[in-house]
Amino acid sequence: QRAAAPVVDHDMTGLAGMTPEEYALYWAMIEAHDASPNVARSSSITIVNGDGAGEGFNDTTSASPEGGNTGTTRGAQRLNLFNHAASIWAGFLDSEVPIRINAKFDPLAPCSSNGGVLGAAGPNSAIKLTGSGLPFNNTFYVAALANKFLGSDADAANEDIVATFNSSVDTGCLGAGSRFYYGLDNTTPAQRINLLIVVLHEIGHGLGFLSLVDGTTGALPNGDPDIWSHFMYDKSSGKTWSQMTNAQRVASATNTDNLLWDVPNVRIASHFLTAGRETSTGRVELYTPSPYEDGSSVSHWNTRAAPNLLMEPAINIGLPLTLDLTRQVMRDIGWFRDANNNGAPD
């Protein structure tokens, strides 16, 4: 069953010249296209267990099934949840090359009643590509995305994404009685952290929702831009990060509320936002606090976004499990549909 088309108000800005009725119709068509069984969905995502005996995915602590997760040990529930998150992402991506994620649980700091780190993930490597069928040449792409374009695994000896999640959350480090929620839905009980949302978020980073630029020096990776830098637009300077000097990128990284994601798919799809969006263009704000926050700045949506989005720097309750605007970002950076494998977007 498909959701109804979104209600569109009479503000015509950001609708690419369409009437509200036309916009709603085309949005519904795009959503139906995403759900069609005739659209190639050849991606395969495998979770590689990086834990040792008795820990993480191998934890034999007894657990009661919850939220559709039928595992009866903590380790089994974790693996069930990670495989479910992988299936959500795999259902959207289109790549002939299998994607592998090395995941594990370890104690992570900080973690206290004031807050803490829930998990961290990123690409195991990035590859500079040049050739036809690319959004940009002489540009770095994260391993999984580069493999999609190459049509083969450029580093078969290693996983494409590495991820670590905080095992201390399940021992109450965030406060007495707190732990991860292992349900496969988003009806999160009180004092629980929805691990499925956390895993979807972190896989997004591993698939390319992040900047590879050194935010403290402004240096591009090995002197060439990454795909992210082509689309980060600084409203004050009128330049993308790929057009800037190192010093300009450093200044832009803390240019609060003025660094925007500027690509067609997100601009068109962002109309539902009531905050964190430039209404005249549809560009969406990136997170640019001052001072710069390593690991968070420019690689997340701004916390001003409303409704809340999956790829904000801190978890929010009530997020849908549909990946929201993350889907359009992935199309923009190269995860487009390619049913005939000709290298061009369908």
HUDAQUI-V118110 format. One record per pair of residues at least 4 apart in sequence whose C-alpha atoms are under 6 Angstrom apart, sorted by the first residue. I is the first residue (numbers start at 1). GAP is how many residues later the second one is. Records with the same first field share a line. If there is no record, write none. Layout:
# HUDAQUI-V118110
I->GAP / GAP
This chain:
# HUDAQUI-V118110
5->19 / 23
8->12
13->267
14->266 / 267 / 268
18->4 / 5
40->299
41->53
42->52 / 53 / 54
43->47 / 50 / 51 / 52
44->46 / 54 / 55
45->41 / 54 / 55
46->54
47->54
48->53 / 54
49->54
50->52 / 53 / 54
51->5 / 53
53->5
54->4 / 5
55->4
56->19 / 49
57->18 / 21 / 22
58->17
59->15 / 16
60->13
61->12 / 13
62->10 / 11
63->9 / 10 / 11
64->8
65->4 / 5 / 6
66->117
67->116 / 117
68->115 / 116
69->114
71->5 / 6
85->115
86->4
87->4
94->243
95->53
97->55
100->59 / 60
101->58 / 60 / 61
102->60
103->60 / 61
104->60
105->59 / 60 / 61 / 62
106->60 / 61
107->59 / 60 / 61
108->58
110->6
111->4 / 5 / 62 / 63
112->61 / 62
113->61 / 62
118->47 / 48
119->45 / 46 / 47
120->43 / 44
121->41 / 42 / 81 / 85
122->39 / 40 / 83 / 84
123->19 / 37 / 38 / 83
124->36 / 37 / 38
125->18
126->14 / 15 / 16 / 17
127->13 / 14
128->10 / 11 / 12
129->9 / 10
130->7 / 8
133->210 / 211
139->86 / 87
140->86
141->5
142->66
143->17
144->16
147->4 / 5 / 6
161->45
168->5
169->4 / 10
170->9 / 10
172->4 / 5 / 6 / 7
178->13 / 14
179->13
180->12 / 13 / 14 / 15
181->11 / 12 / 13 / 14
201->110
204->5
205->4 / 5
210->89
211->17 / 88
213->6 / 7 / 8
214->4 / 5
218->28 / 31 / 32
219->27
220->4 / 5
225->17
229->12 / 13
230->10 / 12
231->30 / 31
232->8 / 9 / 28 / 29
233->6 / 7 / 26 / 27
234->4 / 5 / 24 / 25
235->23
244->4
253->35
254->34 / 35 / 36
256->32 / 33
259->26 / 27
260->23 / 24 / 25 / 26
261->22 / 23
262->21
265->63
266->4 / 62
267->15 / 16
273->33
274->32
275->30 / 31
276->9 / 28 / 29
277->6 / 7 / 8
278->4 / 5
285->17
286->12 / 14 / 15 / 16
287->10 / 11 / 13 / 14 / 15
288->9 / 10
293->4
296->17
300->11 / 12 / 13
301->10 / 11
330->5
331->4 / 5
336->9
337->8 / 9
338->7 / 8
